[in-house]
Amino acid sequence: MILTIAIAQDSQPAPVVAVGVIVRFKSPEIQALAQDNLPPPPEVVAELEAALGEKLVFERATVNEAYVFSFLVPKEGENTIADFLQPAKTLPSIDWIEADKLMKLQSSPVQTQPSMMYAQSFSNDPDFSDQWNMMDSPGGIDATHAWDITHGSSNTVVAVVDSGVFSHPEFADRLLGNYDFTSRSSTSNGPDCIDPHGTGVTGIIAASGDNGIGIAGVNWRTRILSVRVMDCNGVGQNSITAEGIQWAAGVRVPGVLANPYPAKVINLSLGSDSREQCPSYTQRAISAASAAGALVVVAAGNSTDNVQDYSPNDCRDTLSVIATDLNGGLASYSNFTDPVNKNGATAAPGGDKGNGILSTSIVPDANGKSAYGYAYITGTSIAAPHVSGIAALMLGVNPNLSQEQLLLYLKATSRSFPTTSSYCIVGFCGAGIADAYRAVMASFYAKNYQFVYEFYNTGTNHYMLTASDDQATVLYNGGAGLENWEGTLKYFYAWPRPEEGAVPVYRFYTLGANSHFYTASTEDRNLLIKLNPSNIYSEDQWTYEGIAFYAKLPTGGLCPAGSVSIYRLYNNRAIYNDSNHRFVSSFKAYMNMISKGWVGENIVFCAAADDN
């Protein structure tokens, strides 16, 4: 059976459309009214309307002690909207005001087809052989090897902030209902007007494997919380989306019952259809969700443009997902990263011409009512849930992972792009292709070991290790004085304490070369401390920064059984005040660096495991 595959089309940025405003008044008393879901005083509304020169329609109190008002007539165009709001921004009663702009879903329409019943694979899901996206292949996420370790856990909750989710038999018993922020109501089977988008997103995250029907999602056990923020046409607003994000994470929203199932992973396969910077209102919602411990995964968008120009991808505390094709290359429609800022994104299968992603969908039955089915879908909307599903698998093996660790491990464990992916290998597709097996293994090891990251600076040709999640976050985020650092996708696991014969690995830093040095040798440590007894930061001295992690020592040039050799290399540039060392676990990489002129210093300590 040949299926028709819907391809997401390239599109130019649409005009910005605002349907209202979100405003926070300065008065603590008025902010308290908003928190209690009560309207603001009429006099401050009248003052706001006078400044704007038109009547507003009061909608509701919202998060961040703010209020939502609608326009009688929507405003179009970034400059038009900015000029319209400017008079209100100078009012002494206003803390902040911003436009309530439209958002849209980030995938193509889907072509629904009946399930095919002929293919058999490692599981008994009849259509699994068509799911190249789940395979250990150039464009797949290698879920198959991850499933050897875990199928997920029912203790995890993933929120699908989207168009609502139909109660599909692939995940119906794990669907925690649908909360509809477009009507402020809760339903069990999905919204009255059902857009299949949210159902397709959910199938990638959570379709049951080995159940004898259809397909397998990334995570077979996780529960799904549907949070509807899009209307029947797949269009939403900043204000409603922000409320959905906060509520999904368990953060209070005025006028809405508390969420009994706070999610640790929130999937946003939606975004602005026009270039705009992250609205402060949206940023506050994402920051609140992040502070509550939720990872926010965002579809990059389908405008063939720089992802950083589209909200919410440019919001802090999010992980953008670029779409790749069957061969691991950049999908023709996908937004992309600036190579300088590629650390903020990862990539996952979104499908492309002739090779869509098979997922759950909705079809009409004989009576014209909604029934379950399957469809091929393309778009960054379908790429993002691969990453959300992987994050849920990670929590399945290690529920204590923080939001920061989920974000870090997903990027650090991504797989290098195939060399045939010309755009991706130079940085247009994020850090790498999300890899379920590597991410799950990292999460498993993190229960007992310390993750040690490697970074590379493209400007100085320097390498750096760090066992600090906080420092890794700073390096990934970049900023002034931290330009050009990128993760190498190489890492190893050390001991977090002196156990099993592990000894301290000491960290030193020299200001002149802006470089770190690690040693497990007490002789090296004592000598360097003796040379800088005041332990000051100096242009020509090494400053002791403490114990970085613990590792075992080699004996006779060999590491103990069950451990991994860590080789040290030196760039031999001390005379230029440019010293740098690199630490690798691969002998092939060690010899390759020597061929480039680096000096090999043999095995210097032994790790618990590495990325292989």
VEXDREN-2710 file (C-alpha; in Angstrom, 1 decimal):
% VEXDREN-2710
k/r/px/py/pz
1/MET/0.0/0.0/0.0
2/ILE/1.4/3.4/-1.0
3/LEU/0.5/6.3/1.3
4/THR/0.2/9.9/0.3
5/ILE/2.7/11.9/2.3
6/ALA/2.0/15.5/3.3
7/ILE/5.1/17.7/3.1
8/ALA/5.5/20.9/5.1
9/GLN/5.9/23.7/2.5
10/ASP/8.6/26.4/2.8
11/SER/6.9/29.6/3.8
12/GLN/7.9/33.3/4.2
13/PRO/7.4/34.9/7.5
14/ALA/3.7/36.1/7.9
15/PRO/2.8/39.5/9.1
16/VAL/2.6/39.9/12.9
17/VAL/-1.0/40.0/14.1
18/ALA/-2.0/41.1/17.6
19/VAL/-5.5/40.5/18.9
20/GLY/-5.1/42.3/22.2
21/VAL/-2.8/43.3/25.0
22/ILE/-1.4/41.8/28.1
23/VAL/-0.8/44.4/30.8
24/ARG/0.5/44.4/34.4
25/PHE/-0.3/47.4/36.5
26/LYS/2.3/48.7/39.0
27/SER/-0.1/48.8/42.0
28/PRO/0.5/45.9/44.3
29/GLU/-3.2/46.1/45.2
30/ILE/-4.2/45.6/41.5
31/GLN/-1.6/42.8/41.1
32/ALA/-3.3/41.1/44.1
33/LEU/-6.6/41.4/42.4
34/ALA/-5.2/39.6/39.3
35/GLN/-3.9/36.8/41.5
36/ASP/-7.4/36.4/43.0
37/ASN/-8.9/36.3/39.5
38/LEU/-10.7/39.7/40.0
39/PRO/-10.9/42.5/37.4
40/PRO/-8.8/45.7/37.6
41/PRO/-10.5/49.0/38.8
42/PRO/-12.4/50.7/36.0
43/GLU/-10.4/53.9/36.4
44/VAL/-7.1/52.3/35.4
45/VAL/-8.8/50.6/32.4
46/ALA/-10.2/54.0/31.3
47/GLU/-6.7/55.5/31.6
48/LEU/-5.3/52.7/29.5
49/GLU/-8.0/53.1/26.9
50/ALA/-7.5/56.9/26.7
51/ALA/-3.7/56.4/26.1
52/LEU/-4.4/53.9/23.3
53/GLY/-7.2/55.8/21.8
54/GLU/-9.7/53.0/21.6
55/LYS/-11.9/50.7/23.7
56/LEU/-10.6/47.4/25.0
57/VAL/-12.6/44.3/25.8
58/PHE/-11.6/42.8/29.2
59/GLU/-11.0/39.1/28.9
60/ARG/-9.5/37.8/32.2
61/ALA/-6.8/37.9/34.9
62/THR/-3.8/35.9/33.9
63/VAL/-0.4/34.7/35.2
64/ASN/2.3/37.1/36.3
65/GLU/-0.3/39.3/38.1
66/ALA/-1.4/40.6/34.7
67/TYR/-4.6/41.0/32.7
68/VAL/-5.6/40.2/29.1
69/PHE/-7.7/42.6/27.0
70/SER/-8.9/42.1/23.4
71/PHE/-9.0/44.7/20.6
72/LEU/-12.2/45.3/18.8
73/VAL/-10.2/45.0/15.6
74/PRO/-6.8/43.1/15.4
75/LYS/-3.7/45.0/14.6
76/GLU/-1.3/43.9/11.9
77/GLY/2.4/44.7/11.4
78/GLU/5.3/44.9/13.9
79/ASN/5.7/48.7/13.6
80/THR/2.0/49.4/13.6
81/ILE/1.6/47.4/16.9
82/ALA/4.7/49.0/18.5
83/ASP/3.5/52.5/17.6
84/PHE/0.0/51.7/19.0
85/LEU/1.3/50.5/22.3
86/GLN/4.0/53.2/22.9
87/PRO/1.7/55.8/24.6
88/ALA/0.6/53.2/27.2
89/LYS/4.2/52.3/28.0
90/THR/4.7/55.8/29.5
91/LEU/1.7/55.7/31.9
92/PRO/2.9/55.8/35.5
93/SER/0.2/53.1/36.4
94/ILE/1.7/50.6/33.9
95/ASP/4.4/48.1/35.0
96/TRP/4.6/46.6/31.5
97/ILE/2.4/46.1/28.5
98/GLU/2.9/43.9/25.4
99/ALA/0.9/42.7/22.4
100/ASP/-1.1/39.4/22.6
101/LYS/0.1/38.0/19.3
102/LEU/-1.1/35.0/17.3
103/MET/0.8/31.7/17.2
104/LYS/0.3/28.6/15.0
105/LEU/1.1/24.9/14.9
106/GLN/4.4/23.8/13.3
107/SER/3.6/21.0/10.9
108/SER/1.8/20.4/7.7
109/PRO/-1.7/19.1/7.4
110/VAL/-1.8/15.3/7.5
111/GLN/-3.1/12.7/5.0
112/THR/-4.8/10.0/7.0
113/GLN/-4.8/6.4/5.9
114/PRO/-5.8/3.1/7.4
115/SER/-3.1/1.2/9.2
116/MET/-1.1/-1.2/7.1
117/MET/-1.1/-4.8/8.3
118/TYR/1.8/-6.4/6.6
119/ALA/5.1/-5.4/8.2
120/GLN/6.7/-7.2/11.2
121/SER/9.7/-6.0/13.1
122/PHE/11.4/-6.5/16.4
123/SER/8.1/-5.7/18.1
124/ASN/4.6/-6.9/17.0
125/ASP/3.5/-3.4/15.9
126/PRO/2.6/-4.0/12.3
127/ASP/3.8/-0.7/10.9
128/PHE/7.0/-0.4/12.9
129/SER/9.2/-1.3/9.9
130/ASP/8.1/2.0/8.3
131/GLN/9.3/4.0/11.3
132/TRP/12.8/4.8/10.1
133/ASN/12.8/7.7/12.7
134/MET/13.0/5.2/15.6
135/MET/15.9/3.2/14.1
136/ASP/19.6/3.1/14.6
137/SER/20.1/4.7/11.2
138/PRO/21.7/8.0/9.9
139/GLY/18.4/9.9/10.4
140/GLY/16.9/7.9/13.3
141/ILE/17.1/8.5/17.1
142/ASP/18.1/4.9/17.9
143/ALA/15.1/4.2/20.2
144/THR/15.5/0.5/19.5
145/HIS/18.7/0.2/21.6
146/ALA/17.2/2.5/24.3
147/TRP/14.3/0.1/24.6
148/ASP/16.7/-2.6/25.6
149/ILE/17.2/-0.6/28.8
150/THR/13.7/1.0/29.4
151/HIS/10.3/1.4/27.8
152/GLY/9.7/4.4/30.1
153/SER/7.8/4.8/33.4
154/SER/4.2/5.6/34.2
155/ASN/5.5/7.9/36.9
156/THR/6.5/10.4/34.3
157/VAL/4.2/13.0/32.8
158/VAL/4.7/14.7/29.5
159/ALA/2.4/17.7/28.7
160/VAL/1.4/18.2/25.1
161/VAL/0.5/21.9/24.9
162/ASP/-1.2/21.9/21.5
163/SER/-4.6/21.5/19.8
164/GLY/-6.0/18.8/22.1
165/VAL/-5.5/15.0/21.9
166/PHE/-7.9/12.4/20.8
167/SER/-8.3/9.3/22.9
168/HIS/-6.4/7.0/20.6
169/PRO/-6.0/3.3/21.6
170/GLU/-2.2/3.6/21.3
171/PHE/-2.2/5.7/24.5
172/ALA/-5.8/6.1/25.7
173/ASP/-5.2/4.4/29.0
174/ARG/-2.4/6.9/29.7
175/LEU/-4.1/10.1/28.7
176/LEU/-4.8/12.2/31.7
177/GLY/-7.7/14.1/30.0
178/ASN/-7.7/17.3/28.0
179/TYR/-7.7/20.7/29.7
180/ASP/-8.9/23.3/27.2
181/PHE/-7.5/26.8/27.8
182/THR/-9.4/28.1/24.8
183/SER/-12.7/27.5/26.7
184/ARG/-11.4/26.9/30.2
185/SER/-12.9/23.4/30.4
186/SER/-11.8/19.8/30.9
187/THR/-12.8/16.9/28.7
188/SER/-11.9/13.2/28.6
189/ASN/-11.8/12.4/24.9
190/GLY/-10.6/15.6/23.3
191/PRO/-12.0/19.0/22.0
192/ASP/-15.3/19.3/20.2
193/CYS/-13.5/20.4/17.0
194/ILE/-10.6/18.0/16.8
195/ASP/-7.4/19.0/14.9
196/PRO/-5.3/15.9/14.5
197/HIS/-2.1/17.8/15.2
198/GLY/-1.9/17.1/18.9
199/THR/-2.8/13.5/18.4
200/GLY/0.1/13.1/15.9
201/VAL/2.5/14.7/18.3
202/THR/1.4/12.5/21.1
203/GLY/1.8/9.3/19.0
204/ILE/5.5/10.1/18.5
205/ILE/6.0/10.6/22.3
206/ALA/3.8/7.8/23.6
207/ALA/2.3/5.3/21.2
208/SER/2.5/1.8/22.9
209/GLY/4.9/-0.6/21.5
210/ASP/4.3/-4.4/21.3
211/ASN/0.6/-3.9/21.5
212/GLY/-0.2/-5.5/18.2
213/ILE/-1.5/-2.4/16.5
214/GLY/-0.1/0.4/14.5
215/ILE/3.2/1.9/15.6
216/ALA/5.6/2.4/18.5
217/GLY/6.2/5.8/20.1
218/VAL/9.5/6.7/21.8
219/ASN/8.1/6.0/25.3
220/TRP/5.6/3.2/25.9
221/ARG/4.8/3.9/29.5
222/THR/4.7/7.7/30.1
223/ARG/1.4/9.4/30.8
224/ILE/0.2/12.3/28.7
225/LEU/-1.3/15.5/29.9
226/SER/-3.2/17.3/27.0
227/VAL/-3.3/21.1/27.4
228/ARG/-5.2/22.6/24.5
229/VAL/-4.2/26.2/23.6
230/MET/-5.0/26.2/19.9
231/ASP/-8.4/26.7/18.3
232/CYS/-10.1/24.6/15.7
233/ASN/-8.0/26.3/13.0
234/GLY/-4.7/25.6/14.7
235/VAL/-4.3/29.2/15.8
236/GLY/-3.6/30.4/19.3
237/GLN/-2.5/33.5/21.3
238/ASN/0.6/34.3/23.4
239/SER/-1.5/34.8/26.5
240/ILE/-3.3/31.5/26.3
241/THR/-0.2/29.6/25.4
242/ALA/1.7/31.1/28.3
243/GLU/-1.1/30.1/30.7
244/GLY/-1.0/26.6/29.3
245/ILE/2.7/26.3/29.8
246/GLN/2.6/27.4/33.4
247/TRP/-0.4/25.2/34.3
248/ALA/1.3/22.2/32.6
249/ALA/4.2/22.6/35.0
250/GLY/1.9/22.8/38.0
251/VAL/2.2/26.6/38.4
252/ARG/-1.0/28.4/39.5
253/VAL/-3.1/30.1/36.9
254/PRO/-5.8/32.5/38.1
255/GLY/-9.4/31.2/37.7
256/VAL/-8.2/27.6/36.8
257/LEU/-8.2/24.6/39.1
258/ALA/-4.7/23.4/40.1
259/ASN/-3.1/20.8/37.8
260/PRO/-3.0/17.5/39.7
261/TYR/-0.4/16.1/37.3
262/PRO/2.5/18.5/36.9
263/ALA/4.6/17.6/33.9
264/LYS/8.4/17.3/33.9
265/VAL/8.5/17.6/30.1
266/ILE/6.4/20.1/28.1
267/ASN/6.2/19.8/24.3
268/LEU/5.5/22.9/22.3
269/SER/5.0/22.1/18.7
270/LEU/3.9/25.6/18.0
271/GLY/5.3/29.1/17.6
272/SER/5.1/32.5/16.0
273/ASP/4.6/32.6/12.2
274/SER/6.5/35.8/12.0
275/ARG/9.9/37.1/13.1
276/GLU/9.7/38.4/16.7
277/GLN/11.7/38.3/19.9
278/CYS/10.5/36.3/22.8
279/PRO/7.7/38.3/24.5
280/SER/8.5/39.0/28.1
281/TYR/5.2/37.5/29.1
282/THR/6.0/34.2/27.4
283/GLN/9.5/34.3/28.9
284/ARG/8.1/34.6/32.4
285/ALA/5.8/31.6/31.8
286/ILE/8.7/29.5/30.5
287/SER/10.9/30.6/33.3
288/ALA/8.2/29.7/35.9
289/ALA/7.8/26.3/34.3
290/SER/11.6/25.8/34.3
291/ALA/11.8/26.8/37.9
292/ALA/9.2/24.2/38.7
293/GLY/11.5/21.6/37.2
294/ALA/9.9/21.2/33.7
295/LEU/11.9/20.9/30.5
296/VAL/10.3/22.9/27.7
297/VAL/10.9/21.4/24.2
298/VAL/10.0/23.7/21.2
299/ALA/9.6/23.0/17.5
300/ALA/12.0/25.2/15.5
301/GLY/9.4/26.3/12.9
302/ASN/8.9/25.7/9.2
303/SER/9.9/29.0/7.6
304/THR/13.4/28.1/6.3
305/ASP/14.8/30.8/8.4
306/ASN/17.0/31.5/11.5
307/VAL/15.3/29.8/14.5
308/GLN/16.5/32.6/16.8
309/ASP/14.1/35.0/15.0
310/TYR/11.0/33.1/16.1
311/SER/9.3/32.8/19.4
312/PRO/9.3/30.8/21.6
313/ASN/12.6/29.4/20.3
314/ASP/14.5/32.5/21.3
315/CYS/13.2/32.3/24.8
316/ARG/15.6/31.2/27.6
317/ASP/15.2/27.8/29.2
318/THR/14.0/26.1/26.1
319/LEU/15.4/23.4/23.8
320/SER/14.7/24.1/20.1
321/VAL/14.4/21.1/17.8
322/ILE/15.5/21.3/14.2
323/ALA/13.9/18.9/11.7
324/THR/16.1/16.4/9.8
325/ASP/15.3/14.0/7.0
326/LEU/15.8/10.3/6.4
327/ASN/19.5/10.7/5.8
328/GLY/20.1/13.0/8.8
329/GLY/20.3/16.2/6.7
330/LEU/18.5/19.5/7.3
331/ALA/14.8/19.1/6.2
332/SER/14.0/21.5/3.3
333/TYR/11.4/23.4/5.2
334/SER/13.0/23.6/8.7
335/ASN/14.2/26.7/10.4
336/PHE/17.9/26.4/11.3
337/THR/20.5/27.6/13.7
338/ASP/23.2/30.1/13.3
339/PRO/26.4/28.1/13.5
340/VAL/27.6/30.5/16.2
341/ASN/24.5/29.7/18.3
342/LYS/24.0/26.1/17.5
343/ASN/24.3/25.0/21.2
344/GLY/20.8/26.1/21.9
345/ALA/19.2/23.4/19.7
346/THR/19.3/19.8/18.8
347/ALA/17.9/17.9/15.8
348/ALA/15.4/15.1/15.4
349/PRO/13.5/13.4/12.5
350/GLY/10.8/15.6/10.9
351/GLY/10.7/13.9/7.6
352/ASP/10.8/15.4/4.1
353/LYS/9.9/14.8/0.5
354/GLY/8.7/11.2/0.2
355/ASN/9.7/10.2/3.7
356/GLY/7.3/11.4/6.3
357/ILE/7.0/10.3/9.9
358/LEU/4.2/7.8/10.7
359/SER/2.2/8.6/13.7
360/THR/-1.3/8.4/15.3
361/SER/-4.1/10.5/13.8
362/ILE/-7.9/10.8/13.5
363/VAL/-10.1/9.6/10.6
364/PRO/-13.9/9.8/10.1
365/ASP/-15.7/6.5/10.7
366/ALA/-18.7/5.2/8.7
367/ASN/-21.0/7.7/10.4
368/GLY/-18.7/10.6/9.9
369/LYS/-17.6/10.7/13.5
370/SER/-14.0/10.9/14.7
371/ALA/-12.2/7.6/15.0
372/TYR/-8.6/6.6/15.4
373/GLY/-6.1/6.1/12.5
374/TYR/-2.6/6.7/11.4
375/ALA/-0.9/9.2/9.1
376/TYR/2.4/10.4/7.7
377/ILE/3.3/13.8/8.9
378/THR/6.2/16.2/8.3
379/GLY/7.4/19.3/10.1
380/THR/9.3/20.5/13.1
381/SER/6.1/19.8/15.0
382/ILE/6.8/16.1/14.6
383/ALA/10.6/16.5/15.3
384/ALA/10.1/18.1/18.7
385/PRO/8.1/15.1/20.3
386/HIS/11.0/12.8/19.5
387/VAL/13.1/14.8/22.0
388/SER/10.2/15.1/24.5
389/GLY/9.9/11.3/24.4
390/ILE/13.6/10.8/24.9
391/ALA/13.5/13.1/27.9
392/ALA/10.7/11.0/29.4
393/LEU/12.8/7.9/28.8
394/MET/15.6/9.5/30.7
395/LEU/13.4/10.3/33.6
396/GLY/12.2/6.7/33.5
397/VAL/15.6/5.4/34.4
398/ASN/16.6/8.4/36.6
399/PRO/13.6/10.3/38.0
400/ASN/15.9/12.6/40.0
401/LEU/17.3/14.3/36.9
402/SER/16.8/18.1/37.1
403/GLN/15.6/20.3/34.3
404/GLU/19.1/21.5/33.8
405/GLN/20.5/18.0/33.5
406/LEU/17.8/16.9/31.0
407/LEU/18.7/19.9/28.9
408/LEU/22.4/19.3/29.2
409/TYR/22.4/15.6/28.6
410/LEU/20.1/15.8/25.6
411/LYS/22.5/18.2/23.9
412/ALA/25.8/16.5/25.1
413/THR/24.6/13.0/24.1
414/SER/23.4/14.0/20.6
415/ARG/25.0/12.1/17.8
416/SER/27.2/13.7/15.2
417/PHE/25.6/14.5/11.9
418/PRO/26.5/12.2/8.9
419/THR/29.3/13.7/6.8
420/THR/26.9/13.9/3.9
421/SER/24.8/16.4/5.8
422/SER/26.6/19.5/4.4
423/TYR/24.5/22.1/6.2
424/CYS/24.4/20.2/9.5
425/ILE/28.1/19.5/9.8
426/VAL/28.9/23.2/9.7
427/GLY/26.4/24.0/12.5
428/PHE/23.0/24.9/10.9
429/CYS/21.2/22.0/12.6
430/GLY/22.1/22.4/16.3
431/ALA/24.4/20.3/18.5
432/GLY/23.6/17.0/16.8
433/ILE/20.9/14.4/16.2
434/ALA/19.1/13.5/19.4
435/ASP/20.1/9.9/20.4
436/ALA/17.7/8.0/22.7
437/TYR/20.2/5.3/23.6
438/ARG/23.1/7.7/24.5
439/ALA/20.7/9.9/26.5
440/VAL/19.3/7.0/28.4
441/MET/22.7/5.6/29.2
442/ALA/23.9/9.0/30.4
443/SER/20.8/9.2/32.7
444/PHE/21.5/5.7/34.0
445/TYR/25.1/6.4/34.7
446/ALA/24.3/9.8/36.3
447/LYS/22.7/7.9/39.2
448/ASN/26.1/6.8/40.5
449/TYR/28.7/8.7/38.4
450/GLN/29.6/12.2/37.5
451/PHE/29.1/13.4/33.9
452/VAL/32.3/15.1/32.5
453/TYR/31.6/17.3/29.5
454/GLU/34.1/18.4/26.8
455/PHE/33.9/21.7/25.0
456/TYR/35.9/23.2/22.1
457/ASN/36.5/26.8/21.3
458/THR/36.5/27.4/17.6
459/GLY/38.3/30.8/18.0
460/THR/41.2/29.7/20.2
461/ASN/41.5/26.0/19.2
462/HIS/41.3/25.1/22.9
463/TYR/39.6/22.2/24.6
464/MET/38.0/22.2/28.1
465/LEU/36.6/19.7/30.5
466/THR/34.1/20.4/33.2
467/ALA/32.2/18.2/35.6
468/SER/30.0/21.0/36.7
469/ASP/26.5/21.1/35.3
470/ASP/26.3/24.8/36.0
471/GLN/29.5/25.6/34.2
472/ALA/28.4/23.4/31.2
473/THR/25.2/25.4/31.1
474/VAL/27.1/28.7/31.0
475/LEU/29.3/27.4/28.2
476/TYR/26.4/26.2/26.2
477/ASN/24.6/29.5/26.6
478/GLY/27.6/31.6/25.7
479/GLY/27.6/35.4/26.0
480/ALA/30.2/38.1/26.5
481/GLY/33.6/36.6/27.1
482/LEU/32.3/33.1/26.4
483/GLU/32.1/33.3/22.6
484/ASN/32.8/30.3/20.3
485/TRP/32.4/27.5/22.9
486/GLU/30.6/24.4/21.6
487/GLY/30.0/20.9/22.9
488/THR/32.1/18.2/21.2
489/LEU/29.5/15.4/21.9
490/LYS/32.4/13.6/23.7
491/TYR/32.2/12.9/27.4
492/PHE/33.0/10.3/30.1
493/TYR/31.8/9.4/33.5
494/ALA/33.9/9.8/36.7
495/TRP/33.4/9.0/40.3
496/PRO/31.8/11.7/42.4
497/ARG/33.6/10.7/45.5
498/PRO/36.6/8.6/46.7
499/GLU/35.2/5.1/46.2
500/GLU/36.1/1.9/44.5
501/GLY/39.8/3.0/44.6
502/ALA/39.1/6.3/42.9
503/VAL/41.4/9.2/43.7
504/PRO/41.0/13.0/43.3
505/VAL/41.5/14.7/39.9
506/TYR/42.7/18.2/40.6
507/ARG/41.8/21.2/38.5
508/PHE/44.1/24.2/37.7
509/TYR/43.6/27.3/35.7
510/THR/46.0/29.8/34.1
511/LEU/44.8/33.3/33.3
512/GLY/47.4/33.9/30.5
513/ALA/46.3/31.1/28.3
514/ASN/42.8/31.1/29.6
515/SER/43.1/27.3/29.9
516/HIS/42.5/24.5/32.4
517/PHE/44.7/21.6/33.4
518/TYR/43.7/18.3/35.1
519/THR/45.9/15.9/37.0
520/ALA/45.4/12.9/39.3
521/SER/49.1/13.1/40.3
522/THR/49.7/14.5/43.8
523/GLU/53.2/15.3/42.7
524/ASP/51.9/17.5/39.9
525/ARG/49.5/19.2/42.2
526/ASN/52.1/19.9/44.9
527/LEU/54.5/21.3/42.4
528/LEU/52.0/23.7/40.8
529/ILE/50.8/24.8/44.2
530/LYS/54.4/25.4/45.4
531/LEU/55.0/27.6/42.3
532/ASN/52.0/29.8/43.2
533/PRO/51.9/29.7/47.0
534/SER/49.4/32.6/47.2
535/ASN/47.2/30.8/44.7
536/ILE/46.4/34.1/42.9
537/TYR/45.1/34.2/39.4
538/SER/48.1/35.1/37.3
539/GLU/49.1/35.4/33.6
540/ASP/52.0/33.0/34.0
541/GLN/51.0/30.7/37.0
542/TRP/48.6/27.9/37.5
543/THR/45.9/28.5/40.1
544/TYR/44.5/25.6/42.0
545/GLU/40.7/25.4/41.8
546/GLY/40.1/22.2/43.8
547/ILE/39.0/18.6/43.2
548/ALA/37.0/18.3/39.9
549/PHE/36.1/14.7/40.2
550/TYR/37.5/11.3/41.1
551/ALA/39.2/8.7/38.8
552/LYS/41.3/5.6/39.1
553/LEU/45.0/5.5/38.4
554/PRO/46.7/3.3/35.7
555/THR/49.2/0.7/36.8
556/GLY/52.1/-0.1/34.5
557/GLY/50.4/2.1/31.8
558/LEU/47.2/0.2/31.9
559/CYS/43.8/1.0/33.5
560/PRO/42.1/-1.4/35.8
561/ALA/39.6/-3.9/34.3
562/GLY/36.2/-2.3/33.8
563/SER/37.5/1.3/33.5
564/VAL/38.2/3.5/30.5
565/SER/41.6/4.9/29.6
566/ILE/41.8/8.7/29.5
567/TYR/44.7/10.0/27.4
568/ARG/46.1/13.5/27.8
569/LEU/47.5/15.7/25.0
570/TYR/49.4/19.0/25.1
571/ASN/49.4/21.6/22.3
572/ASN/53.0/22.5/23.0
573/ARG/52.4/26.3/22.8
574/ALA/53.7/27.4/26.2
575/ILE/56.2/29.8/24.6
576/TYR/53.2/31.7/23.1
577/ASN/51.4/31.7/26.5
578/ASP/48.8/29.6/24.9
579/SER/49.0/26.2/26.7
580/ASN/46.1/23.8/26.4
581/HIS/45.5/20.2/27.1
582/ARG/42.9/17.8/25.7
583/PHE/41.7/14.6/27.4
584/VAL/40.3/11.8/25.2
585/SER/39.0/8.3/25.8
586/SER/39.6/7.1/22.2
587/PHE/43.1/5.9/21.2
588/LYS/42.2/6.7/17.6
589/ALA/41.4/10.3/18.6
590/TYR/44.6/10.4/20.6
591/MET/46.7/9.4/17.6
592/ASN/44.8/11.8/15.4
593/MET/45.6/14.7/17.6
594/ILE/49.3/13.7/17.7
595/SER/49.2/13.7/13.9
596/LYS/48.1/17.3/14.1
597/GLY/51.1/18.3/16.1
598/TRP/49.9/17.8/19.7
599/VAL/52.2/16.0/22.2
600/GLY/50.8/12.8/23.6
601/GLU/51.2/12.3/27.3
602/ASN/49.8/8.8/27.5
603/ILE/47.1/7.6/30.0
604/VAL/46.8/9.9/32.9
605/PHE/43.7/8.5/34.7
606/CYS/40.9/6.0/34.3
607/ALA/37.2/6.8/34.0
608/ALA/34.2/4.7/34.9
609/ALA/32.8/4.7/31.3
610/ASP/32.7/6.9/28.2
611/ASP/30.4/7.9/25.4
612/ASN/31.0/4.7/23.4
END
